[in-house]
Amino acid sequence: MNKIKLVVFDLSGTTVSDDNAVAKCLYEGARKFGLQTTIEDFEKTIGTNKIHLYEFMIARDNGEQVRIENLEQYSFPEHHQKAIEIFDYYSVLMIDYYKKSVKAIEGAEDTFYWCHENGVKVVTDTGFHKDVNRAIMEGLRWKERGLIDLALDVEDTGGIGRPAPYMIFKGMELTGVQSVHEVIKIGDTPADLLSGYNAGCAGNIGVLSGANSSDILKIYPHTHIINSVADLPELITNHFNGSPLKLKLV
């Protein structure tokens, strides 16, 4: 059994507490511009590139037969301009939220610390663009504090986000991890699980601390579903690495 060398962590709802603010802001943007959606639609689809998500929602609202699992395979040039307008409004809401209130989910920083103590690289990935990702990182200062190795977003992969696996592959490339059999992906959305599945990760883990319930997440490919990232060290120790690792927390 290969030992885990890299964990790719989602941000909002997985390692960053947000009180469902991402779905709420996405929904507020959609309503302002007249899209017929529900907040539940966004709870199931957050974790994706938000511009592409709005293009998808516009296409669906126009009666086009589209599936979120294929999001990054579609091209919607006819919907792009309206999607950008909605996205720009959403981004203002989202950045304002994180500048006023950004905090780690309980146990996330301890888990990052544990990973580094046990030779595991820590990368965050997100469906946010760089401006929102930057607001989160400036508030939490995880890189400056040595808690994470990389903070990736959809702009680091040319705008192609989940469910494509490219942010995971980018994290592997930049941390020097060569095998997906040494990688865990963890997140709170179907898009997280689909990206981990598409990457072929050894561990593809859903967490229940975010917008989606077990009933939603279990529909999608996964190896485990756990309550919180705080449970990850024990899971790695008992199910992935074959022998006990050090369980030292801050």
Phi, psi and omega in degrees: 000127178288139175282147180288130179245346183211135169240130177255113186258132167293162178267268189301126179088345180247306178241345180240126180282135181216003178052041179063024185294328181297309179298320181297317180291320176299317180293320179298319176298316180299316180296318182301326183258015168084016178282140179269089180224178174233162177296330178296326176303318183281329176299326181278342189242357174298160186100352179260171171299121189290328176295313179296325179295317177294321175302315179300313182295322177296315179300316179296320179296334178272006176090007178286144181273099184229152180234135184297332179298337182254019188310310186279005174261349181272159170227125183235060183301329182289342180254359190295315185297316178295321178299320179296318179299315179294316181300318180299320177294314178302317183299321177299315178299316186290316179296318178300319179299310185288332176290330179273329188208098174225126179210152179287145170295141182306128179093346183295313183292324174299320179293319175301314181299316179300316179304311181294323178297337183247022172075024181252126177288149182238120177234137170257143173228158187201154173279356176290157167276176191296328182294318178287318177303318180296319179299320178295312184292325177293327179285321185268333179056040181294320180292315180297329180272001177075020183273333178230158180266324182213149174234097185265153173218179187295338177288340178285347178238037175066024180088355180272113182253200176293152010278005173297152186267011195290329176294324176297314179297322178297318177298320176297314181301313187281343176257358177078022177266122191261344186239131175293344177286357177246017187236140171244136169249135181222136180189175187252010184233158172305323180298322176299311183295323179292323178292320177295321177294315181294333177279340183080028185296149178298320176239131180229097199243128173265146176239151186259016182273355185249219191279345190242142180277171176299323180300325177284309187295325185291348176291333188259157183301131180202158171263326181210155167232125184234166183289322190202159173298339177299338180273355187292317180305316179296320180296315178299315181299315188272335189238347185241321190264352171081341177213151185301139172256169179293133180251068181254120180246156176281000000 
